[in-house]
Amino acid sequence: LEEVVRRLSDQYILSSTPKPSFESLDSEPPQQPQQVNIPLKSPT
């Protein structure tokens, strides 16, 4: 699970999240899933 979280966190950070990615994922993933759905649906 840690590896998955690390990979996801890295992708989020590279996507448009600088650091709050971890806190957002662990605290409140409200705006996270929206920005994550875009890159996940669009494998560019």
Buried (B, 14 or more C-beta within 10 A) or exposed (E): EEEEEEEBBEBBBEEEBEEEBBEBBEEEEEEBEEBBEEBEEEEE
